């Protein structure tokens, strides 16, 4: 089963390392930008004003979310590095205590007698392995190999790409006026975007595709409905 999941995810190649950031950045981008469009539609805003609000939201929120993702990943890495240095110091200066901790950890896993001592000897003979074991089993920490910068970049890129979809119909109509129902076609395109991102979400979380898609579509629909009625109420109040 695990091998099937691995093969399924490997279809994305190197991109799968940052697929989680792409998915959640895309969901947030589509939901928030579509909410702006729905609110503008509810308030009967001019296309130009709606586009200004949409792009302002797209760039500002996308940048804010990517910076948050970058800082969170960097903070997690800095915390790991800090504790790793402490563990290196402890095995250098308190080797007997640290060895006893390794022995306790593996005794709790069921190792006994001579086998336990062989395992402990093997681990304590390699400082890096020793520290890695202490980080994982004593502190419950594992290093995330992903770059904090790339995490932020993937989040920002997906926010922009997917978040741009709710604005494309209005943008096209602004330059090439066409007698169509702008909000209908925007809703249709955004629904397709939610469908795709929801499917990617189910791949990341290794859950049912139907569940991932339905959750994402319903989230977007709920945000749009709320934004529409807020826009409608405010339009009546201020005009």
C-alpha positions as CSV (number, residue, x, y, z in Angstrom):
1,X,0.0,0.0,0.0
2,X,2.8,2.4,1.0
3,X,4.6,1.7,-2.3
4,X,1.5,2.4,-4.3
5,X,1.1,5.8,-2.5
6,X,4.8,6.5,-3.2
7,X,4.4,5.7,-6.8
8,X,1.3,7.8,-7.1
9,X,3.0,10.8,-5.6
10,X,6.2,10.4,-7.6
11,X,4.3,11.4,-10.7
12,X,5.0,15.0,-9.7
13,X,8.8,14.5,-9.6
14,X,10.8,17.0,-7.6
15,X,7.7,19.2,-7.4
16,X,6.1,16.8,-5.0
17,X,8.4,18.0,-2.2
18,X,6.6,21.3,-2.3
19,X,3.2,20.1,-3.4
20,X,1.7,20.7,0.1
21,X,2.7,24.4,0.0
22,X,1.4,24.7,-3.6
23,X,-2.0,23.2,-2.6
24,X,-2.6,25.3,0.4
25,X,-1.3,28.4,-1.2
26,X,-3.6,27.7,-4.2
27,X,-6.6,27.1,-2.0
28,X,-6.1,30.3,-0.1
29,X,-5.5,32.3,-3.3
30,X,-8.6,31.0,-5.0
31,X,-10.8,31.4,-2.0
32,X,-9.8,34.9,-1.0
33,X,-9.7,36.3,-4.5
34,X,-13.0,34.7,-5.4
35,X,-14.5,36.2,-2.2
36,X,-13.3,39.7,-3.4
37,X,-15.0,39.1,-6.8
38,X,-18.2,37.9,-5.2
39,X,-18.2,40.8,-2.7
40,X,-17.7,43.2,-5.6
41,X,-20.4,41.6,-7.6
42,X,-22.8,41.8,-4.7
43,X,-21.9,45.5,-4.2
44,X,-22.4,46.2,-8.0
45,X,-18.8,47.5,-8.3
46,X,-17.5,48.7,-11.6
47,X,-15.2,46.1,-13.4
48,X,-12.2,48.4,-13.0
49,X,-12.7,48.9,-9.3
50,X,-13.2,45.2,-8.8
51,X,-10.0,44.4,-10.6
52,X,-8.1,46.9,-8.5
53,X,-9.4,45.3,-5.3
54,X,-8.8,41.8,-6.7
55,X,-5.1,42.4,-7.7
56,X,-4.4,44.3,-4.5
57,X,-5.7,41.3,-2.5
58,X,-3.9,38.9,-4.8
59,X,-0.4,40.5,-4.4
60,X,-0.7,41.6,-0.7
61,X,-2.3,38.5,0.7
62,X,0.0,36.3,-1.5
63,X,3.1,38.0,-0.2
64,X,1.9,37.9,3.4
65,X,1.1,34.2,3.2
66,X,4.4,33.4,1.6
67,X,6.4,35.4,4.1
68,X,4.5,33.6,6.9
69,X,5.3,30.2,5.4
70,X,8.9,31.1,5.0
71,X,9.3,32.5,8.6
72,X,7.5,29.4,10.0
73,X,9.8,27.0,8.2
74,X,12.9,29.0,9.1
75,X,11.9,29.2,12.7
76,X,11.4,25.4,12.8
77,X,14.8,24.9,11.2
78,X,16.5,27.3,13.6
79,X,14.9,25.6,16.6
80,X,16.2,22.2,15.3
81,X,19.7,23.5,14.8
82,X,19.7,25.0,18.3
83,X,18.8,21.7,19.9
84,X,21.1,19.8,17.7
85,X,24.1,21.9,18.9
86,X,23.0,21.2,22.5
87,X,23.0,17.5,21.8
88,X,26.4,17.6,20.2
89,X,27.7,19.4,23.3
90,X,26.1,16.9,25.6
91,X,27.6,13.8,23.9
92,X,31.0,15.5,23.9
93,X,30.9,16.5,27.5
94,X,28.4,14.1,29.1
95,X,28.8,10.9,27.0
96,X,27.9,8.5,29.8
97,X,24.6,10.2,30.6
98,X,23.8,10.4,26.9
99,X,24.7,6.8,26.3
100,X,22.4,5.8,29.2
101,X,19.6,7.7,27.6
102,X,20.1,5.8,24.3
103,X,20.1,2.6,26.3
104,X,16.8,3.6,27.9
105,X,15.2,4.5,24.6
106,X,16.1,1.2,23.0
107,X,15.2,-0.8,26.1
108,X,11.7,0.7,25.9
109,X,11.6,-0.5,22.3
110,X,12.1,-4.1,23.4
111,X,15.8,-4.6,23.0
112,X,17.5,-6.6,25.8
113,X,20.8,-8.0,26.9
114,X,23.6,-8.4,24.5
115,X,21.6,-7.2,21.5
116,X,20.7,-4.0,23.4
117,X,24.4,-3.3,24.1
118,X,25.3,-4.0,20.4
119,X,22.7,-1.5,19.2
120,X,23.8,1.1,21.7
121,X,27.5,0.6,20.9
122,X,26.8,0.9,17.2
123,X,24.8,4.2,17.7
124,X,27.3,5.7,20.0
125,X,30.2,4.9,17.7
126,X,28.8,7.5,15.2
127,X,28.3,11.0,16.6
128,X,25.9,12.1,13.8
129,X,23.8,8.9,14.2
130,X,23.9,9.4,18.0
131,X,22.7,13.0,17.8
132,X,20.0,12.1,15.2
133,X,18.7,9.4,17.4
134,X,18.5,11.7,20.4
135,X,16.8,14.4,18.3
136,X,14.2,12.0,17.0
137,X,13.6,9.7,20.0
138,X,14.3,12.0,23.0
139,X,13.1,15.4,21.6
140,X,10.7,14.2,18.9
141,X,12.3,16.4,16.3
142,X,13.2,15.7,12.7
143,X,14.9,18.0,10.2
144,X,12.7,19.1,7.3
145,X,15.0,18.9,4.2
146,X,12.9,21.5,2.4
147,X,14.3,25.0,1.9
148,X,12.4,27.7,3.8
149,X,12.9,30.0,0.8
150,X,11.5,27.5,-1.6
151,X,8.5,26.9,0.7
152,X,7.7,30.6,0.7
153,X,8.3,30.8,-3.1
154,X,6.0,27.8,-3.8
155,X,3.3,29.3,-1.6
156,X,3.5,32.7,-3.3
157,X,3.6,31.2,-6.8
158,X,0.6,29.0,-6.2
159,X,-1.3,31.8,-4.5
160,X,-0.8,34.0,-7.6
161,X,-1.4,31.4,-10.2
162,X,-4.6,29.9,-8.8
163,X,-5.7,33.2,-7.2
164,X,-5.6,34.9,-10.6
165,X,-8.2,32.5,-12.0
166,X,-11.2,34.3,-10.5
167,X,-10.0,37.6,-12.1
168,X,-9.3,36.3,-15.6
169,X,-12.8,36.7,-17.0
170,X,-13.1,40.3,-15.7
171,X,-9.6,41.1,-16.9
172,X,-10.4,39.8,-20.4
173,X,-13.7,41.7,-20.5
174,X,-12.0,44.9,-19.4
175,X,-9.7,44.9,-22.5
176,X,-12.1,43.1,-24.8
177,X,-15.7,43.9,-23.8
178,X,-18.0,41.0,-24.4
179,X,-21.7,40.7,-23.6
180,X,-21.5,37.7,-21.2
181,X,-22.4,37.0,-17.6
182,X,-19.1,37.7,-16.1
183,X,-19.8,36.3,-12.6
184,X,-21.3,33.1,-14.0
185,X,-18.1,32.4,-16.1
186,X,-15.9,33.4,-13.2
187,X,-17.7,31.1,-10.9
188,X,-17.4,28.2,-13.4
189,X,-13.7,28.7,-13.9
190,X,-13.1,29.1,-10.2
191,X,-15.1,26.0,-9.5
192,X,-12.8,24.1,-11.9
193,X,-9.8,25.5,-10.1
194,X,-11.3,24.3,-6.8
195,X,-11.8,20.9,-8.3
196,X,-8.2,20.6,-9.4
197,X,-6.7,21.9,-6.1
198,X,-9.1,19.7,-4.1
199,X,-7.8,16.7,-6.0
200,X,-4.2,17.7,-5.4
201,X,-5.1,18.2,-1.7
202,X,-6.4,14.6,-1.5
203,X,-3.1,13.5,-3.0
204,X,-1.1,15.4,-0.4
205,X,-3.2,14.2,2.5
206,X,-3.6,10.7,1.0
207,X,-7.3,10.8,1.5
208,X,-10.4,10.3,-0.7
209,X,-10.3,12.4,-3.9
210,X,-14.1,13.0,-3.5
211,X,-13.6,14.3,0.1
212,X,-10.7,16.6,-0.9
213,X,-12.6,18.0,-3.9
214,X,-15.9,18.5,-2.0
215,X,-14.3,20.1,1.0
216,X,-12.4,22.6,-1.2
217,X,-15.4,23.4,-3.4
218,X,-17.7,23.9,-0.4
219,X,-15.1,26.1,1.3
220,X,-14.9,28.3,-1.7
221,X,-18.7,28.4,-2.1
222,X,-19.2,29.4,1.5
223,X,-16.6,32.2,1.3
224,X,-18.2,33.5,-1.9
225,X,-21.7,33.5,-0.4
226,X,-20.6,35.3,2.7
227,X,-18.7,37.9,0.6
228,X,-21.6,38.4,-1.8
229,X,-24.1,39.2,1.0
230,X,-21.6,41.4,2.8
231,X,-21.0,43.3,-0.4
232,X,-24.8,43.5,-1.1
233,X,-25.6,44.8,2.4
234,X,-22.7,47.4,2.4
235,X,-23.7,48.6,-1.0
236,X,-27.2,49.3,0.2
237,X,-26.0,50.9,3.4
238,X,-23.5,53.3,1.8
239,X,-25.4,54.2,-1.3
